[in-house]
Amino acid sequence: MHEPLPINRRDALKTLGAGMGSIGLAGTLGAAPGATIGAHFPARAKRVIHLFMNGGPFGPDFMDPKPALQKYAGQRPEGVNLRTERPTGGLLSVPFNYDRHGQSGLEISDALPLTSRHADDICVMRSLYTDNPNHGPALLLMNNGTMTPKVPSMGAWMSYGLGSENENLPGYIVLCPGKPVRFSILWNSAFLPSKHAGTYINHSKLDPKQMIPWLHNGVLEAKQQRKQLDLLQSLNAEHLAARGGADQALEGRIAAMETAYRMQFAATDAFDINREPETVRNAYGKGHFANGCLLARRLAERGVRFTQVYYGNSQPWDTHRNHDPSTRKLALAIDQPVHALLSDLKQRGMLDDTLVIWGGEFGRTPVSENGNGRDHNPHGFMYWMAGGGTRGGYAYGNTDDFGFKAVEKRMHHHDYHATLLHLMGIDHERLTFRHAGRDYRLTDVHGHVAQEVLA
């Protein structure tokens, strides 16, 4: 740590209005380094990259083959419950063909020709289900474990449990080019210390100075900023001590300002993908998702514990109309970046201890809506994981013949969260926080680890 500079309070206070770069940046930060709990047992993964398909993709388009959709296209077979949220028609066929890939023979459709090269690293979970068919509640369920407002997100629980590996960057970063139907509540820390909240970055701009508000102080040099910050921190410490030294919000603010000061220097490097060789940038391709995947790798190698990359503003995967042409475009947009990310992590020796996750807030119906659309489906949907101690080349669980309901090795969102925590070395029943007279967890205590997906 730095040695505090001598402070003349009167002189230093005069500078407070001169340039508030790092202090303004602190307003965007919620995370700071420092583990508070520690792993309960040896972890398989050190960090997570969560690729979130905002709106909900349809598993049988990608890694959950359902030949019956072709066989019974346009029909609603008798005796099969296909009741949906909105009025729907007959079964809608899938326009993609499946093949077996890798030594494992994992079935992946031709919608993802590049991603399929990583079949032996991918663990497909085909039997997830959750509790609500609407975007807002479902986003909360998959990110925060419950529809109850103002509870910590899974990234905040990770930060609380394990801390960060880099004191110069937040431990939990959210890359999103706009706003999902729910916004900061999806990465908030709620009643956990505020330093564990996700730091939201709109990465639609390539210049870190445009990407991160107030990244640089345009008036004061680093030494002057350090002097200014030391004064503020000493005043905050006095204020805190005078009130018994127990003000969680103020403690979080103090930590955020320290992180902001350091981050203005570290972020210039970490968030500037133009520092990557042209061959690497070309490997990831063009577009916000490609840039987000490359940024996620750069953040992972710098010790960021949990990085989320949202695909698109609003819900681009919410295909109530024109499902087939929309899905073709979406698949094309994600295939090259995902392939590049997995290849890049593997080439750098990072895939073994980096857990990559792909999925949305729910799935979509096998029956048609508005002709060639698909409605929301929380009853059975697909996620996949790669690296981080997962069992590559493996398909876990199954939905019914039409991809509507999870029927084999059903995996509730609590089970998914329990498994995710386990891979990070955390016992989901022991990571608790006492608040409002009860012990809170990311998962309900009934969640179970899916042992078969572990390597």
N, C-alpha and C positions, 0 to 999 in steps of 0.2 A: 504494500500500500504506500501511497505518497506520504510525505511529511507535510503537515499543514503549514502554509506560509504565514508569517506574521501578519496580523490583521489590524489595521487602523479602521475601526468601524465607521467613523464619520466619512473617511475617504471612500471606503468600499461601498457604503450605501449610495454615494453619488453615482456609482456605476450601474446601479440596478436598472435604471431606465435607459441605459445606453445600448444594451444589446442583450436580449433574453433568449438566445439560440438554444442552449442546452436546457434551460429552465422551461422554455416552451415545448421542447421535445419531450420533457418529462411528463407532460400532460398526455402524451400518446402512449406512454409505457405503463406496463403493469407488472412486468417480471423483473427479477433481479437474482443474482447467483446465491447459492448457499442452500445445501440440502438441510431439511428439517427433520426427516425421518430416516431415510436410508433404506436400501433394499433389505427384504426379509430373507432372501436366499439368493444364490448366484443367478444373475440375470442372463438370459439368452440374447437379449437386445439391449443396446445402450441408448438408442434413439429411435424416433418414429417419424416417418414421412407419410402423412395421410392425404391421399388423393381423393377429394370429395366431389362426386358427380352430382351437382346440385340440381334437384328435380326428380331423380330416381330413374335409373336405367332398367332395362328388361333383361334379366339374366339369360334366357334362351337365345338372345341375339349374340351372346358372347361365349359363355363357358358352361352352359347348362342345356345340353341338347334335348329337344323334345320332338321326336319324329311324329308323335300323335297330332301335333299342331298342323302338320302338312296333311296328314291322313283325314282329319276331320275339319279341315278349313271351311268356314262358313256355317258350321253346325253348332248346336248346343246339345251334346249327347244326353240322353235321358238318364236320370239317376245321379248325375254329377252336379254338385253344388258349385255354381259359378256366379253366385250373387256378388254384385259389385256396388260401389258407392253411387255411381250414376247409371242411367240406362245404357246398356251395351248390347251388341249384336252377337253374331256367331264368333267362333274361334278364328283368330287371325294368324295366318301362317308366317313363318320367319323367312326372310329373303336371303339368308346366308347358309352356306354349306359348311359342314363340320368335317374335320379330319383329326387323326391322332398325331401328336407331336412329341418330339424328344424320345429319350429311352423309356420314359414312363408311359408314353402313349396317352397323355392327358388330352382330352377332347376340347378343342378350341375352334371357333368358327373363323371363316375367312374374312370376317369383319376386322380382325386384328392380325394381319399377316406378320408383322414385325414382333409384336408382343408374344406371339405363339412360339418364337424362337427361345423363349425363356420358360417353356413348359415345365422343365425339370426343376425350376426354382419356385414355381407358383403352387400355392395351396389354395384350392377353390373351396369355399364354404357355400354350399348350395341350398342350405336349409334355414336361413335366418328368418325371423319374423319379429314383428313389433306390435304396438298396441293401438296405433291411431293412423287413419288413412289421410290425414291432412298435413300439408307441408310444415306449418309452424310447430305443432306438437311433435310430429315425427322427427324434425330436426333436433328438437330438444331431447327426445328420447335417445337418439343415436349419438348425440354429442355430450349430453349432460346426464343421461340415465333416467330422467324423469320429466314429466310435463310440468312439474311444479316450477314456477318462476324463481329466479334468483337462487339457483343452486350452482355449485362449481361445475365447470366443464371438465372433460377427461384430461385435456392438456393441463389445466390448472391442478388437478389431482396429481398428475405426473410431476409437475414442478414442485408441488408441496412435498411429495414423497421422496423425490430424488435430487431436486435442485438442478443447477445448470453446471456445465463443464467449462463455461467461458464467462468470466466476470465482466467482459466488455460488450456482451450481447445478451438480450433477453433469452430466457430458457424456453419460451413458448411464443412462437410467431405464426401469425395467420396471414397467408397471401391470398387476397381476394380482389378481383378487378372491379368490384362494385359491392352491392349489398344483397345478400340472400333475403328471403321473405322474413326471416328473423336475423337480427344483426349481432351486436356485441354480446347479447345474452348467451350466444353460442360459444363464446370463448372467455366468459367472465370468471372471476374467482369467487364471487358472492361472499360468503362468510369466511372463506379462507383468507389469509393475509393477502392484501391487494397486489403484492409483488408477484404473485403467481398467476395473475390474469394474462391472457394472450395479448400480444402486441399486434395490432391490426396494421397491415401494410397494403395499400392499393398499388400493386406492382404493374399496373397498366402502362406506366411511364418507365423508360429504361434508365433515366438519369436518377441516381440515388437522391440528389437534392430535390427533385420533383416528386419522387416516390415517398419520401419521408419528410413531413412538414418540420420546419425549424431544425433541420439536421445540422446546419452550420450557423455559427454566430458571425454575422457580417460586420460586427463592430469591434468585438473584443478578441484579442489573441488568447491562446490556450492558458498562458500564465495568469492573465487577468481574470479569465473565467474561473480558474481554480481558486483564486483569491475571493472572488464573488461568491462562489459556491460554498467555500469554507465558512464565510460569514453567515450565509443563510442556514447552513447546517448547525452552526453553533447556536444561532437564535432558536432554531427548531428544537435542538437538544435541551436548551434552557426551558423552553415552553413545555416540552414533554416531561422533564424532571419536576417542574412545578405542579404538574397534574398527576403525579404518582407514577410516571413512566409507563403508562399503559394506554396508549392511543393507537389502535391498530391502523387507522387511516393515515395518521401522521407518520407513523413508522414506515408505512408503505410509500408515502410521498418522499420521505428522506431517501429511501433506497432507490426510488425511481429517478430522483435527481442525480444521484451518483452514477447510476447506469446510463442516464442520458448524457452526462459529461463524457464518459468513456466511449459511448456508442457513436458519438459524432465522428470519431476517428476510425473506429473499427468498422462501422457500417459503410463508410465510403469504399472500403475494400470489399466487404462481404456482399453488398448489394449491387455491385457494378459488374454485370456479366460481360461487359466489353473488355474486361481484363482476361477473359478466357480466350484461348487460341481460336481462330476462326474455324478450324476443323471441328472443335468441340461445339461451338455455337451452331454450326451447320448440322451437326449430328442430331441436335435437339429439335431443329426446325424453327418455324416462325409462329408467332402468335403468343397470346398471354399465357396459355397453359404451358407451352414449350418454355417460355421464360421462367414461369413459376417452378417447373421441374428442375431447371438448371439452378435457379436460386436455392431450391430446397437442398440440392446436393452441396452447394457452397456453404449453406448454413449448417448442414449435418457435419461436414468435415471441420467446422469451426466450433463444434460442441453444443449446438442448439439441441435441446432435448426433444422437442416436439414441434414439428412444422406441418401445418395444414395448407394444402393448395386447393382452393375452390375452383372448379371449372365454371367460369362465366358469371355474369351478373344475373340476378333474379334466378329463374329455374330453366336453364336451357335444355335439360333432360326431361322436362315435363311435357311429354309429347301426346297431348290429347288429340291432336290432329297431325296428319302427315308424318306419322311415326317412322315409316320405312325410309323416306328420303332424308328426314332429319337425323335419324340414327346413323345413316351412312356418312353424313358430313361430320357428325360428332365423333364417330369411330375413327375417321381419317384424321381428325384434329388431335386425338389423344394417342394414337398408335405409335407414331414416331417418337414423341417425347417420352412415353413410358418405356419404350424399348431403349432409348438413349439413357434414361435414368438408371434402369436396371444394369445396363452394360457398363455405364460409368462407375456405379458403385462397386460392381464386381471387379472391374479392372483395377480399382484403387484399393481393393481388399476390404471394402466397407460393407458389402452386402451381408456378410455373416452376422454382423452386429447392428445392422440397420433394418428395422422392420418397415416395409412398405405396405400400405393398405390401400385398397381401391373399393369404392362403393358409394351409394347415396343414402338418402333417408328412408327409402323403401324401394319396392320394385314396381312393376306395371302388370296390368292384367293380360291374360292370354286371349281374352275376348275383345272385340273391336268396339271402339267409341268413335262416333263421327266418321264412320267409313274406314279410315286407315289410321285411327288413333288408338291409344291405350290409356286406360284409367289408372289411378293410384292403386297399389296393391301392397299392404303391409303383412299379408298372410304368409308369403313365401318369396324370398328374394336371395340374391347372390352377392357375396363379397369375395375378394381374393386377397391373400397376403403373400409376400415374398420376402425371403431373407429372415434375419432376426430370430433364428432358431425354429422356424416353421418347417413343416414337412413338405418339401418340394415335390412336384409331380403327383399330387394327391388331390382327390376330390372327396370332401367330407359332407355327408348327409345328402338329402335329396328332397325335391318337391314332387308333387303328384305328376301324372303323365302329361299334364298341360302346363306345368310351371306355375300353378296358382297357389297351392298351399304347401308349406313344409310338412313332410310326413315322416321322414327318416332322419334320426339324430337331430331333432329340432333344436335350433339354437336361438334362444331369446336374446334380445339386446343386452340383458344382464349377463348372459353367458358369454357373449362377445366381449363385453367389457372385462369380465373376470379373466378371460383368456388373454386379452391384451395386457392387462396388469401383470399377469403371471409371467408372460414373456419378458417383461421389464423387471422381474425379480420382486414383485409385490404381491402379497397375499391380500386378495380383495376383501376378506373379512377382517383384516387387521389394520388396514389403512382407513382410519376413522378420524372424525373431527367433531368435538363436542360443541353443539350449538343449540340454543333455545331448548335446553333440557333433554336433548337426545343425541345419540351418536349417529352421524351421517356418514354415508359411503357413496362412492360412485355407483356401485352396484347394490341391488337388493341382496340380502344375505342368502337368498335362494339361488343366486347365480352360481353356475358350475363351470369349471375350466374344461374346455374340450381337449382332453389329453391326447386324442388321436392326431390333432393338427401339429403337435410338438415334434420336432426332429428327434 
